[in-house]
Amino acid sequence: MIVRAVLIGAAIALAGCGGGSGDKMGPPPGMVAQNVGNIPGPGSCGVRQALAVSEVAGVRLTQTATLTPRAAKALNRYVANVARKEIGNRGGGLVALKVASHYACRTRNSRPGARLSEHALGNAIDISAFILADGSQISVLGWRGPDGDVLRRLHRGACGPFGTVLGPNADLHHQDHFHFDVAEYRSGTYCR
């Protein structure tokens, strides 16, 4: 059963993931998700109060993403306040995000012995392209091409809604996608 924004707000409130005392507890407009509950994983992996998110801010995801309420809310805020505005009416406007990865029990960059990735906790999503109404895409692979300016604005705009934002300038592992997660740092957002 698809749960609309009202129940998503309740799930966020129950999870205690409001993001601060000044945060309004209410349903994010345009989010479509199913409340999955807790997902246990091997070792330290797993997602508390998981949501299976299929749409944020009226923009569909190419695959349903398993996320924590906090990560889902950050993605919804980013799409509503940044992505849709940066893309504007180009190609008829933004209609979908191409999801490269979401919840996966793995280490950072899948390296043996590395620290656990935020993906392993449901706190991260990787986006490889922004799909427009006319079927065209703004692919992260175009970072150094004609779409570079809009991609850099999309990347920069994620710094704030998310705690970590990685893209093609970060390392070789992020040449074809943006990594967004809600990890918190004392020094603020980590953007590369």
Secondary structure, 3 states (H helix, E strand, C coil): CCECHHHHHHHHHHHCCCCCCCCCCCCCCCCEEEEEEEEECCCCCEEEEEEEEEEECCEEEEEEEEECHHHHHHHHHHHHHHHHHHHCCHHHCEEEEEEEECCCCCEHHHCCCCCECHHHHCCEEEEEEEEECCCCEEEHHHCCCCCHHHHHHHHHHCECCECEEECCCCCHHHCCCEEEECCCCCCCCEEC
